[in-house]
Amino acid sequence: MADIKYDLNAVMKEYGQSFDFGFTATDEEEYNSAIAEKDVTVEHYKHRLTEVEKLVLPFLTKLLQTADQPIIKWPNRKPMLEAQIQKILNLTRG
């Protein structure tokens, strides 16, 4: 059976506008700009995660240090916990 050569321009006109699959073409300058923005965003989120770590790990390490004690005495903890929660939310949602 012989291969048929189709007019690809005609096929593209027939199907070209019906569904775009969610992507568009870009030039190299726009691509490089997006990559640079991604790198800035990644560094920004790394910094924010480090800040969250600084808020959470002291609490967890203190709990670990007292792991052999069955009872934890922690009076007036509500204001401290609320403040830490606010700090974490500001980093993760702000």
C-alpha positions in Angstrom: 0.0 0.0 0.0 1.4 3.4 -1.0 1.7 6.2 1.5 -0.7 9.1 0.8 0.7 12.6 1.2 -1.8 14.8 2.8 -1.8 18.6 2.7 -0.9 19.4 6.3 -1.9 23.0 5.9 -5.5 21.9 5.0 -5.5 19.5 7.9 -4.4 22.2 10.3 -7.1 24.5 9.1 -9.6 21.8 9.6 -8.6 21.0 13.2 -6.5 23.9 14.3 -9.0 26.0 16.3 -11.2 23.3 17.8 -9.0 22.4 20.9 -5.8 24.1 22.0 -4.7 21.4 24.6 -3.9 24.2 27.1 -0.6 25.4 25.6 0.6 28.2 23.4 3.9 29.0 21.7 6.4 31.3 23.2 9.7 32.9 22.2 13.1 32.4 23.9 13.0 35.7 25.7 9.6 35.0 27.3 10.7 31.5 28.2 13.9 32.8 29.8 11.8 35.4 31.7 9.5 32.6 33.1 12.5 30.5 34.1 14.1 33.4 36.0 10.8 34.1 37.7 10.5 30.5 38.7 14.0 30.6 40.2 13.1 33.6 42.3 9.9 32.0 43.4 11.7 28.8 44.4 14.2 30.7 46.5 11.4 32.7 48.1 9.6 29.6 49.1 12.8 28.0 50.4 13.3 31.0 52.6 9.7 30.8 53.9 10.0 27.1 54.6 13.2 27.8 56.6 11.3 30.4 58.6 8.5 27.8 59.3 11.2 25.4 60.4 12.5 27.9 62.9 9.1 28.2 64.4 8.2 24.5 64.6 11.5 22.7 65.3 12.2 24.3 68.7 8.8 23.1 69.9 9.3 19.6 68.6 12.8 19.3 70.0 11.6 20.4 73.4 8.9 17.7 73.2 11.6 15.2 72.2 13.8 16.2 75.1 11.0 15.5 77.6 9.8 12.3 75.8 10.5 10.1 78.8 8.2 12.2 81.0 4.6 11.1 81.0 3.2 14.5 82.0 3.9 17.9 80.5 3.2 21.0 82.6 2.5 23.9 80.3 0.3 26.5 82.0 -0.8 29.6 80.0 0.1 28.0 76.7 -2.9 29.4 74.7 -1.4 32.9 73.9 2.0 31.3 73.0 0.4 28.7 70.7 -1.9 31.3 69.1 1.1 33.6 68.4 3.1 30.7 66.8 0.1 29.7 64.7 -0.3 33.3 63.5 3.4 33.4 62.6 3.2 30.1 60.6 0.0 31.3 58.8 1.7 34.5 57.9 4.5 32.6 56.3 2.4 30.0 54.6 -0.5 32.1 53.5 0.9 35.6 53.5 
